[in-house]
């Protein structure tokens, strides 16, 4: 059996071994502005649904969204219908 001193030393060592919380600086999330410049009514169905999913309903409407790979893929699908500006 271990003595009380050994148990106390082990408890102190375990308490000291816990990782300390450090705050990392948060990266500023980039945003992009998407503007519908051409109608999607004569486009393919998947392009119409993509424009709708981006939140664009009428011509010259704009939407500011967070820049991500998913959004970039959607923009690529309808690149001939929209104008993109980085903010």
Order of alpha helices (4+ residues) and beta strands (2+ residues): alpha-beta-alpha-beta-alpha-beta
